[in-house]
Amino acid sequence: MKYCYHCGHITPGEPLFCNSCGRTYDVKLCSSRHPNVRSAEVCSQCGSRDFSTPQPRVPIWTRCFAFLLRAVIAVLAVYLGLAFLALLAKGILASPQATSALLSLAIMGALLNWLWHQLPQWVRKIVTKMVGRKGDGHGR
C-alpha cells in the first residue's frame, strides 16, 4: 500500500504509479518503465528523456513520525504478547490438571529424545533421509 503525497490517495499493493493522479512514487520512470533517481535527466538504461513526474518529496518530519509510530506499535505488540504469555503461564500453573499434562509432555519428549540418541547412527541417517525426502515436493 502506498500513499501519494500529491493527491492524498492510497493505492493498495506495490504500484508504480498513483491510480488517482498518475505520479510515480520516489522515482522517475522512463517510457520503458526503467526506474531512475529523481534528479535524472536521461534514463540510465535506454537513454530516453521522456520521464514520469514523481510525487513531491516526503518531509523528513513525516518520515520520523512514521518511524516513531511503527516503533511504538512494535513495543506495544511485544508488551501485550508478553503480558498474554505471563497470564497464560499463571493460569496453567494454577491448574493442577494442566500442570500434570505439561509435565507428562515434558517427560515424554525427554524419553523420545533419549531413545532417538540410543539408535545407531546409520538408522538415524535413514530416518532423516526418509523424513527429508517426504517434504521436498518432488513426488518421489
N, C-alpha and C positions, 0 to 999 in steps of 0.2 A: 504494500500500500504506500502510495506516495502522495504528498501534499504539494500543490502548486502555490508558490508564494506570489504569483502574479494575479491569479483569479480566485484563489481560495478553494479550489476544487480538489477533492480527494479521489484518486484513481486506484482501484484495487489491483493487486498483483504487482508485477515488476515492469511497468510500462516504460517505453522510451519517451513518449510524448504525453502531455496533459490532454485528456479527452475533451476538455472544455475550450481551452484557448490555443492548443497546438504547440505550446512551447516545450522545450526539452528540459530535462532535469540535470542541472550542473554540468552539462557537456554541450558542445556544438556537434551536430551530425551533418555530414555532407549528404548529397543527394543519393549516394550509395549506402547511407546509414553507417559510415565509419565514425566511431567516436573520436573526438578531438577535444583538446583543452579549450577553455573559454576564450583565451587570447589568440587562438589560431586564426591565421589569415588564409592559409591554404591547407587542404586535407593532407595529412601526413602519409596516407596510403595511396590515394588516387590523384592528388593534385587539384581537386575541384575547389572552386572558390564559392560555390553555392552552399551556404550553411543555414541551418535552422537557427531560430532565436532562442537562447536559453532563458530560463526564468531568472528573475532578479536574484542576486546573491543573498544567501541566508545570513542575517545578522549574527554576530558572534554571541550576543547575549541570548539569542534564541537557542543556539546550539548548547550553550552552557546550561540553560534552563532545562532543555530536553535531557541532557546527560544527568543532571541532578534529579530530575523526576524519575528517570529509569533507575538510578541508584537507590532512591528512597523506596520505590516499589519493590526492588530486589531485596532490600534489607527487611522490609515488612513481610515479604513472602517467606524468607528464611526464618524470621522470628515466629510467624504464625505456624509454619511447619514444625519447628522445634517445640513450640508450645503444644501442638496437637500430639506429637510423639510423646512428650512428657505426660500428658493426660492419659494417653493410651497405655503407657507403661504403668502408670499409677493404678489404672483400672485393672490391668492384667494382674499386677502384683497383689491387689486387694482380693481377687477371687481365687480361692484355693483350687477350683477345678481348672482354671486357665493356667495357673502356675504349675500344676501337676502335668498338664498337657504339654506345656513348653519344656518341662524337664524331661518328659518322655521323648519328645522330638530331639532334644539335645543328646540324650543317651543313645538313641537310635542312630543319629548322624555320626557320633563318635565311633560307634560299633561298626557301621558301614565303612568309615574311613580306615579303621584298623584292619578290617577284612580285606579291603582293596590293597593295602600295603603288604598284606601277607601273601597275595598272589604272586606267582613268578613274573619276572619282567616280561617274558615273551607273551604271556597271557594278557597282561595289561596292554601291550602294544597291539595285539589283535583286537581287543575290545575297543581301544581308542581309534583304530583304523575303521572298524565297523561303524562306530558312532559317528565319526567324522565323514564317512562316505555317505551316510544317510542324508546329511544336511547340505551336501554340495550342490544339489539341484540338477545333476546331470542325468538322473533317472536310470542309473545302472542297476 
